[in-house]
Amino acid sequence: MSSKKFKHLKTGNIYEMLRDDIINCTNANSEQIMVLYKSDLYQDKLFIREKNEFYEKFKELN
């Protein structure tokens, strides 16, 4: 998967999506699909968010 850049709609911060096919294996959320992404501001941190929520809160940059 090639990386894509996204803008957080609330903060305006830019993030790079690394994967959008991560499977959550915790008991309460088994099989939930997650997005793995990183911030341009915090290069040493990774973030994960439920896929539907990610696409509600971020806009893809062209």
N, CA, C and O atoms as CSV, one atom per row, in Angstrom:
chain,resi,resn,atom,element,x,y,z
A,1,MET,N,N,0.847,-1.187,0.000
A,1,MET,CA,C,0.000,0.000,0.000
A,1,MET,C,C,0.884,1.238,0.000
A,1,MET,O,O,1.769,1.370,0.845
A,2,SER,N,N,0.652,2.134,-0.930
A,2,SER,CA,C,1.403,3.383,-0.941
A,2,SER,C,C,0.803,4.330,0.095
A,2,SER,O,O,-0.408,4.326,0.317
A,3,SER,N,N,1.643,5.133,0.723
A,3,SER,CA,C,1.156,6.012,1.779
A,3,SER,C,C,0.385,7.186,1.179
A,3,SER,O,O,0.674,7.659,0.080
A,4,LYS,N,N,-0.599,7.633,1.942
A,4,LYS,CA,C,-1.431,8.760,1.543
A,4,LYS,C,C,-1.419,9.772,2.673
A,4,LYS,O,O,-1.307,9.400,3.841
A,5,LYS,N,N,-1.535,11.051,2.336
A,5,LYS,CA,C,-1.574,12.124,3.332
A,5,LYS,C,C,-3.018,12.533,3.595
A,5,LYS,O,O,-3.844,12.597,2.685
A,6,PHE,N,N,-3.296,12.806,4.870
A,6,PHE,CA,C,-4.630,13.214,5.302
A,6,PHE,C,C,-4.521,14.418,6.229
A,6,PHE,O,O,-3.532,14.585,6.943
A,7,LYS,N,N,-5.554,15.250,6.205
A,7,LYS,CA,C,-5.647,16.407,7.092
A,7,LYS,C,C,-6.739,16.135,8.117
A,7,LYS,O,O,-7.858,15.765,7.762
A,8,HIS,N,N,-6.406,16.321,9.392
A,8,HIS,CA,C,-7.392,16.174,10.456
A,8,HIS,C,C,-8.339,17.367,10.382
A,8,HIS,O,O,-7.890,18.514,10.403
A,9,LEU,N,N,-9.636,17.111,10.296
A,9,LEU,CA,C,-10.606,18.183,10.065
A,9,LEU,C,C,-10.705,19.166,11.227
A,9,LEU,O,O,-11.003,20.339,11.001
A,10,LYS,N,N,-10.467,18.736,12.448
A,10,LYS,CA,C,-10.574,19.617,13.615
A,10,LYS,C,C,-9.305,20.434,13.844
A,10,LYS,O,O,-9.379,21.640,14.076
A,11,THR,N,N,-8.135,19.781,13.779
A,11,THR,CA,C,-6.878,20.456,14.124
A,11,THR,C,C,-6.134,21.004,12.915
A,11,THR,O,O,-5.342,21.937,13.047
A,12,GLY,N,N,-6.378,20.435,11.738
A,12,GLY,CA,C,-5.642,20.831,10.547
A,12,GLY,C,C,-4.282,20.172,10.420
A,12,GLY,O,O,-3.555,20.431,9.461
A,13,ASN,N,N,-3.926,19.316,11.384
A,13,ASN,CA,C,-2.635,18.625,11.332
A,13,ASN,C,C,-2.630,17.609,10.198
A,13,ASN,O,O,-3.669,17.063,9.825
A,14,ILE,N,N,-1.430,17.364,9.653
A,14,ILE,CA,C,-1.263,16.451,8.527
A,14,ILE,C,C,-0.728,15.110,9.039
A,14,ILE,O,O,0.171,15.061,9.878
A,15,TYR,N,N,-1.301,14.031,8.514
A,15,TYR,CA,C,-0.924,12.673,8.896
A,15,TYR,C,C,-0.703,11.829,7.654
A,15,TYR,O,O,-1.272,12.085,6.593
A,16,GLU,N,N,0.122,10.832,7.810
A,16,GLU,CA,C,0.380,9.880,6.733
A,16,GLU,C,C,-0.234,8.540,7.112
A,16,GLU,O,O,0.089,7.975,8.157
A,17,MET,N,N,-1.117,8.034,6.263
A,17,MET,CA,C,-1.703,6.720,6.499
A,17,MET,C,C,-0.686,5.664,6.095
A,17,MET,O,O,-0.145,5.695,4.990
A,18,LEU,N,N,-0.434,4.729,7.006
A,18,LEU,CA,C,0.506,3.650,6.726
A,18,LEU,C,C,-0.211,2.385,6.276
A,18,LEU,O,O,0.238,1.701,5.356
A,19,ARG,N,N,-1.329,2.077,6.929
A,19,ARG,CA,C,-2.133,0.887,6.591
A,19,ARG,C,C,-3.592,1.189,6.921
A,19,ARG,O,O,-3.878,1.936,7.856
A,20,ASP,N,N,-4.507,0.611,6.159
A,20,ASP,CA,C,-5.926,0.751,6.471
A,20,ASP,C,C,-6.622,-0.614,6.524
A,20,ASP,O,O,-7.826,-0.731,6.296
A,21,ASP,N,N,-5.830,-1.627,6.829
A,21,ASP,CA,C,-6.366,-2.991,6.864
A,21,ASP,C,C,-5.928,-3.762,8.110
A,21,ASP,O,O,-5.817,-4.988,8.078
A,22,ILE,N,N,-5.681,-3.045,9.199
A,22,ILE,CA,C,-5.268,-3.665,10.455
A,22,ILE,C,C,-6.498,-4.269,11.131
A,22,ILE,O,O,-7.543,-3.622,11.204
A,23,ILE,N,N,-6.386,-5.484,11.617
A,23,ILE,CA,C,-7.508,-6.148,12.283
A,23,ILE,C,C,-7.325,-6.059,13.794
A,23,ILE,O,O,-6.303,-6.480,14.336
A,24,ASN,N,N,-8.328,-5.508,14.461
A,24,ASN,CA,C,-8.339,-5.415,15.908
A,24,ASN,C,C,-8.732,-6.783,16.465
A,24,ASN,O,O,-9.787,-7.318,16.123
A,25,CYS,N,N,-7.884,-7.340,17.317
A,25,CYS,CA,C,-8.130,-8.685,17.845
A,25,CYS,C,C,-8.464,-8.689,19.333
A,25,CYS,O,O,-8.434,-9.743,19.968
A,26,THR,N,N,-8.781,-7.529,19.896
A,26,THR,CA,C,-9.207,-7.530,21.296
A,26,THR,C,C,-10.599,-8.139,21.387
A,26,THR,O,O,-11.372,-8.073,20.432
A,27,ASN,N,N,-10.915,-8.725,22.519
A,27,ASN,CA,C,-12.183,-9.450,22.676
A,27,ASN,C,C,-13.407,-8.603,22.370
A,27,ASN,O,O,-14.312,-9.065,21.675
A,28,ALA,N,N,-13.458,-7.386,22.866
A,28,ALA,CA,C,-14.641,-6.538,22.698
A,28,ALA,C,C,-14.827,-6.064,21.261
A,28,ALA,O,O,-15.952,-5.811,20.831
A,29,ASN,N,N,-13.735,-5.942,20.521
A,29,ASN,CA,C,-13.799,-5.380,19.171
A,29,ASN,C,C,-13.233,-6.318,18.116
A,29,ASN,O,O,-12.677,-5.860,17.118
A,30,SER,N,N,-13.361,-7.579,18.316
A,30,SER,CA,C,-12.781,-8.560,17.408
A,30,SER,C,C,-13.204,-8.311,15.970
A,30,SER,O,O,-14.375,-8.082,15.667
A,31,GLU,N,N,-12.202,-8.365,15.094
A,31,GLU,CA,C,-12.400,-8.223,13.646
A,31,GLU,C,C,-12.671,-6.784,13.190
A,31,GLU,O,O,-12.909,-6.559,12.003
A,32,GLN,N,N,-12.641,-5.828,14.083
A,32,GLN,CA,C,-12.821,-4.429,13.694
A,32,GLN,C,C,-11.618,-3.995,12.854
A,32,GLN,O,O,-10.477,-4.310,13.194
A,33,ILE,N,N,-11.870,-3.278,11.765
A,33,ILE,CA,C,-10.790,-2.833,10.880
A,33,ILE,C,C,-10.290,-1.467,11.345
A,33,ILE,O,O,-11.076,-0.560,11.616
A,34,MET,N,N,-8.969,-1.342,11.431
A,34,MET,CA,C,-8.328,-0.143,11.954
A,34,MET,C,C,-7.403,0.481,10.910
A,34,MET,O,O,-6.994,-0.167,9.947
A,35,VAL,N,N,-7.086,1.766,11.134
A,35,VAL,CA,C,-6.130,2.501,10.304
A,35,VAL,C,C,-4.914,2.811,11.159
A,35,VAL,O,O,-5.049,3.283,12.288
A,36,LEU,N,N,-3.736,2.551,10.632
A,36,LEU,CA,C,-2.472,2.885,11.273
A,36,LEU,C,C,-1.913,4.104,10.569
A,36,LEU,O,O,-1.791,4.112,9.344
A,37,TYR,N,N,-1.568,5.148,11.337
A,37,TYR,CA,C,-1.085,6.380,10.722
A,37,TYR,C,C,-0.083,7.079,11.630
A,37,TYR,O,O,0.025,6.769,12.816
A,38,LYS,N,N,0.651,8.029,11.050
A,38,LYS,CA,C,1.624,8.794,11.828
A,38,LYS,C,C,1.484,10.269,11.505
A,38,LYS,O,O,0.980,10.659,10.452
A,39,SER,N,N,1.947,11.072,12.446
A,39,SER,CA,C,1.856,12.517,12.340
A,39,SER,C,C,3.126,13.088,11.713
A,39,SER,O,O,4.222,12.567,11.921
A,40,ASP,N,N,2.969,14.152,10.952
A,40,ASP,CA,C,4.146,14.869,10.457
A,40,ASP,C,C,4.872,15.585,11.600
A,40,ASP,O,O,6.075,15.829,11.513
A,41,LEU,N,N,4.143,15.921,12.670
A,41,LEU,CA,C,4.735,16.627,13.810
A,41,LEU,C,C,5.493,15.691,14.747
A,41,LEU,O,O,6.530,16.064,15.296
A,42,TYR,N,N,4.978,14.478,14.928
A,42,TYR,CA,C,5.554,13.518,15.872
A,42,TYR,C,C,5.987,12.272,15.118
A,42,TYR,O,O,5.288,11.258,15.140
A,43,GLN,N,N,7.123,12.338,14.455
A,43,GLN,CA,C,7.603,11.264,13.585
A,43,GLN,C,C,7.848,9.955,14.325
A,43,GLN,O,O,7.825,8.890,13.710
A,44,ASP,N,N,8.080,10.015,15.632
A,44,ASP,CA,C,8.407,8.802,16.387
A,44,ASP,C,C,7.183,8.114,16.985
A,44,ASP,O,O,7.332,7.118,17.694
A,45,LYS,N,N,5.970,8.621,16.716
A,45,LYS,CA,C,4.754,8.025,17.273
A,45,LYS,C,C,3.859,7.499,16.169
A,45,LYS,O,O,3.766,8.080,15.088
A,46,LEU,N,N,3.202,6.385,16.461
A,46,LEU,CA,C,2.203,5.816,15.556
A,46,LEU,C,C,0.845,5.891,16.228
A,46,LEU,O,O,0.739,5.816,17.452
A,47,PHE,N,N,-0.190,6.040,15.415
A,47,PHE,CA,C,-1.554,6.143,15.916
A,47,PHE,C,C,-2.412,5.092,15.236
A,47,PHE,O,O,-2.121,4.663,14.119
A,48,ILE,N,N,-3.477,4.682,15.922
A,48,ILE,CA,C,-4.415,3.728,15.340
A,48,ILE,C,C,-5.827,4.199,15.675
A,48,ILE,O,O,-6.098,4.667,16.781
A,49,ARG,N,N,-6.713,4.066,14.704
A,49,ARG,CA,C,-8.094,4.520,14.876
A,49,ARG,C,C,-8.998,3.608,14.053
A,49,ARG,O,O,-8.589,3.103,13.008
A,50,GLU,N,N,-10.209,3.399,14.518
A,50,GLU,CA,C,-11.179,2.589,13.788
A,50,GLU,C,C,-11.399,3.216,12.408
A,50,GLU,O,O,-11.501,4.437,12.289
A,51,LYS,N,N,-11.469,2.390,11.379
A,51,LYS,CA,C,-11.456,2.856,9.991
A,51,LYS,C,C,-12.590,3.833,9.678
A,51,LYS,O,O,-12.345,4.882,9.082
A,52,ASN,N,N,-13.812,3.512,10.063
A,52,ASN,CA,C,-14.932,4.424,9.779
A,52,ASN,C,C,-14.740,5.774,10.455
A,52,ASN,O,O,-15.006,6.817,9.857
A,53,GLU,N,N,-14.280,5.754,11.696
A,53,GLU,CA,C,-14.035,7.001,12.430
A,53,GLU,C,C,-12.925,7.808,11.760
A,53,GLU,O,O,-13.011,9.032,11.671
A,54,PHE,N,N,-11.887,7.122,11.293
A,54,PHE,CA,C,-10.788,7.819,10.618
A,54,PHE,C,C,-11.314,8.610,9.425
A,54,PHE,O,O,-10.986,9.787,9.274
A,55,TYR,N,N,-12.121,7.985,8.581
A,55,TYR,CA,C,-12.617,8.656,7.379
A,55,TYR,C,C,-13.642,9.745,7.694
A,55,TYR,O,O,-13.903,10.600,6.848
A,56,GLU,N,N,-14.227,9.733,8.893
A,56,GLU,CA,C,-15.118,10.816,9.320
A,56,GLU,C,C,-14.331,12.034,9.772
A,56,GLU,O,O,-14.793,13.164,9.613
A,57,LYS,N,N,-13.139,11.817,10.338
A,57,LYS,CA,C,-12.377,12.894,10.965
A,57,LYS,C,C,-11.201,13.411,10.139
A,57,LYS,O,O,-10.566,14.397,10.511
A,58,PHE,N,N,-10.913,12.749,9.026
A,58,PHE,CA,C,-9.775,13.132,8.197
A,58,PHE,C,C,-10.211,13.291,6.746
A,58,PHE,O,O,-11.140,12.628,6.283
A,59,LYS,N,N,-9.523,14.183,6.041
A,59,LYS,CA,C,-9.776,14.385,4.617
A,59,LYS,C,C,-8.481,14.089,3.860
A,59,LYS,O,O,-7.414,14.582,4.225
A,60,GLU,N,N,-8.584,13.287,2.814
A,60,GLU,CA,C,-7.404,12.945,2.029
A,60,GLU,C,C,-6.921,14.154,1.240
A,60,GLU,O,O,-7.720,14.888,0.658
A,61,LEU,N,N,-5.612,14.352,1.226
A,61,LEU,CA,C,-5.002,15.429,0.448
A,61,LEU,C,C,-4.565,14.881,-0.904
A,61,LEU,O,O,-4.072,13.756,-0.991
A,62,ASN,N,N,-4.741,15.653,-1.931
A,62,ASN,CA,C,-4.343,15.230,-3.279
A,62,ASN,C,C,-2.966,15.711,-3.628
A,62,ASN,O,O,-2.479,15.442,-4.727
